[in-house]
Amino acid sequence: MTKRNAFQALLADIRACRLCEAQLQDGARPVLQASASSRLLIVSQAPGRKVHATGIPFNDVSGDRLRDWLGVDRDTFYDAKRIAIVPMGFCFPGSGRGGDLPPRPECAPTWHPRLLPLLKQVRLTLAIGQYAQAGLLGETRGASLTETMLSWREHLARGVLPLPHPSPRNRLWLKRNPWFEAELIPVLRNEVSRALLP
């Protein structure tokens, strides 16, 4: 089996995964995009209900905001040859009192060690939200989202840029932290542009 075929077989295995289906309110529907040639890796939390329904990552209001932050259009965003989108949980975890439930804990430990090492062309990784930051940054992350975000330069030096989740639920955080859009967004757009260069 060629490397390309092995990569495609792994993606097929992930999309067919039913590991935690019994714990999912809406059933299993793993959502991700990736290619061995992806140059930007977006590690997010887990799909929302609308993404679950369409099977398209970030196909919602959060995605609109994220694409604006990155300075990319939909065609670029959904080009797996350039951008990989690999959440901590591939399936919609369901809804709780305060919004969507956390990503299922079985998902990332099962699939990330097999998939992420194959993304050898990645030049920049974005860790979106606290679950992705916990998974990617480990003990180097701060005690809170804000603390982690304030150390973004240190993380970027190691190739990982933390971002808050672009959900409308985070409007208050964005309002309280105007430096994010004033200081970090221009750097983010520049780094994304560089990462996507041929």
C-alpha positions in Angstrom: 0.0 0.0 0.0 1.4 3.4 -0.9 1.7 6.2 1.6 -1.2 8.1 -0.1 -3.4 5.0 0.0 -2.5 4.4 3.7 -3.4 8.0 4.5 -6.8 7.7 2.7 -7.4 4.4 4.5 -6.8 6.0 7.9 -9.2 8.8 7.0 -11.8 6.2 6.0 -11.3 4.4 9.3 -11.8 7.6 11.3 -14.9 8.5 9.3 -16.3 5.0 10.0 -15.5 5.1 13.7 -18.3 4.2 16.1 -16.2 3.9 19.3 -18.4 6.1 21.5 -21.7 6.1 19.5 -23.6 4.8 22.4 -22.8 8.0 24.4 -23.7 10.4 21.6 -27.2 12.0 21.6 -27.3 12.3 17.8 -25.2 9.3 16.9 -21.7 9.1 15.4 -20.7 11.2 12.4 -17.0 11.9 12.5 -16.2 15.2 10.8 -12.6 16.2 9.7 -10.6 17.2 6.7 -6.9 16.4 6.1 -4.4 15.7 3.4 -0.7 14.6 3.6 0.1 17.9 1.9 -1.9 20.1 4.4 0.3 23.1 5.5 -2.0 24.6 8.2 -3.5 22.4 10.9 -6.6 23.6 12.8 -7.2 21.6 16.0 -10.6 22.5 17.3 -12.9 21.2 20.0 -15.7 19.2 18.4 -18.4 19.7 15.8 -21.6 21.5 16.7 -25.1 20.4 15.8 -25.1 22.2 12.4 -21.7 20.7 11.4 -23.0 17.3 12.5 -26.0 17.8 10.2 -24.0 18.8 7.2 -20.7 16.9 7.7 -18.7 20.0 6.8 -16.3 21.4 9.5 -17.0 24.9 10.7 -20.0 25.2 8.4 -21.6 27.6 10.8 -21.4 31.1 12.4 -18.2 30.1 14.2 -16.7 29.1 10.9 -17.6 32.5 9.4 -15.8 34.3 12.2 -12.8 31.9 12.0 -12.3 32.4 8.3 -12.5 36.2 8.9 -9.8 35.9 11.6 -7.6 33.8 9.3 -8.2 36.1 6.3 -9.1 33.1 4.0 -12.1 32.5 1.8 -14.3 29.3 1.9 -12.5 27.7 -1.1 -9.2 28.0 0.6 -10.5 27.0 4.0 -12.0 23.8 2.5 -9.0 22.8 0.5 -7.7 19.8 2.4 -4.5 20.0 0.4 -3.7 23.2 2.2 -5.7 23.1 5.5 -6.3 20.2 7.8 -9.2 20.4 10.4 -8.7 17.8 13.1 -10.9 18.3 16.2 -10.3 16.8 19.6 -13.6 15.0 19.2 -14.7 14.2 15.6 -18.4 13.8 16.5 -20.9 16.2 17.9 -20.9 15.4 21.6 -24.4 16.6 22.3 -25.8 19.6 24.2 -25.7 20.3 27.9 -27.0 23.2 30.1 -24.4 25.7 29.1 -24.0 24.7 25.4 -22.3 21.8 23.7 -20.8 19.1 25.8 -17.0 18.6 25.9 -15.4 16.4 23.2 -15.6 12.7 24.0 -12.4 11.7 25.8 -11.9 8.5 23.7 -11.5 10.3 20.4 -8.2 12.2 20.4 -6.2 9.5 22.2 -7.5 6.9 19.7 -6.9 8.8 16.5 -4.5 11.7 16.9 -1.4 9.6 17.5 -2.0 7.9 14.2 -3.1 10.9 12.1 -1.0 13.9 13.3 2.4 12.4 12.6 1.4 11.9 9.0 0.8 15.6 8.6 4.5 16.2 7.8 4.0 19.4 5.7 2.2 21.4 8.5 4.0 24.7 9.1 1.5 26.2 11.6 -0.9 24.6 14.1 -3.9 26.6 15.5 -5.2 25.3 18.9 -8.8 26.6 19.1 -10.4 26.6 22.5 -9.4 25.2 25.8 -9.8 21.5 25.0 -7.5 21.8 21.9 -5.0 23.9 24.0 -5.0 21.3 26.8 -4.3 18.5 24.2 -1.6 20.3 22.3 0.1 22.6 24.8 -0.1 20.4 27.9 1.6 21.9 30.9 2.8 24.9 29.0 -0.7 26.3 28.7 -2.0 28.8 31.3 -4.4 28.2 34.1 -7.2 29.9 32.0 -7.9 30.7 28.4 -6.9 34.3 28.9 -3.6 33.3 30.5 -2.8 30.9 27.6 -3.8 33.6 25.1 -1.5 36.2 26.7 1.4 33.8 26.2 0.6 33.4 22.5 4.1 34.6 21.4 5.8 31.8 23.3 3.5 29.2 21.9 3.9 30.5 18.4 7.7 30.2 18.7 7.0 26.5 19.0 4.7 26.4 16.0 1.3 26.4 17.8 -0.9 29.5 18.0 -3.7 29.4 20.6 -7.0 31.0 19.7 -10.3 31.4 21.6 -13.2 29.5 20.1 -14.8 31.8 17.5 -18.3 30.9 18.8 -20.8 33.8 19.4 -20.7 32.6 23.0 -17.3 34.1 23.3 -18.4 37.7 22.5 -17.9 38.8 26.1 -14.3 37.4 26.1 -13.5 39.3 22.9 -15.1 42.5 24.3 -13.0 42.2 27.4 -9.8 41.5 25.5 -9.6 44.0 22.6 -5.9 43.3 22.3 -6.8 40.0 20.6 -8.2 41.6 17.5 -5.9 44.6 17.6 -2.6 42.7 18.1 -3.0 39.0 17.4 -5.3 38.9 14.4 -2.8 40.8 12.1 -0.1 38.4 13.2 -2.4 35.4 12.7 -3.3 36.4 9.2 0.4 36.9 8.3 1.4 33.5 9.8 -1.5 31.8 8.0 -0.6 33.4 4.7 3.0 32.3 5.1 2.0 28.8 6.0 -0.2 28.4 3.0 2.5 29.5 0.5 3.4 26.8 -2.0 
